[in-house]
Amino acid sequence: MPKTLINLEHEDKAWLDREARRRQVPMTELVRQAVRSFRLTEESRQRPNLQQALARTAGLWRQGDGLIWQERLRGEWDRAE
C-alpha cells in the first residue's frame, strides 16, 4: 500500500486522533475509510454510460413480456383520445 503525506488542520488531526482512540483503530484506517466513502459517493454521482446503464439494469423487468406491456399502455393512449 503506498504511503501518502497530507497536511491537516490542527483541529482535524486532533479529532482524528480522538476518533481513532474511541473506535480502537489506527488513525490511518479512519482516513482510508473516509477516502473510500468519498470516492464511492462521487463515483455513484457520475452519470453512467450506455453500457454501464444496460449492465446495471439487465434483468430487472420481471413482469412478463415487456413488449406486450408496452403495447397495452400504448393502446390506452389511443383509447383516451
Long-range contacts (C-beta under 8 A, 24 or more apart in sequence): 6-31
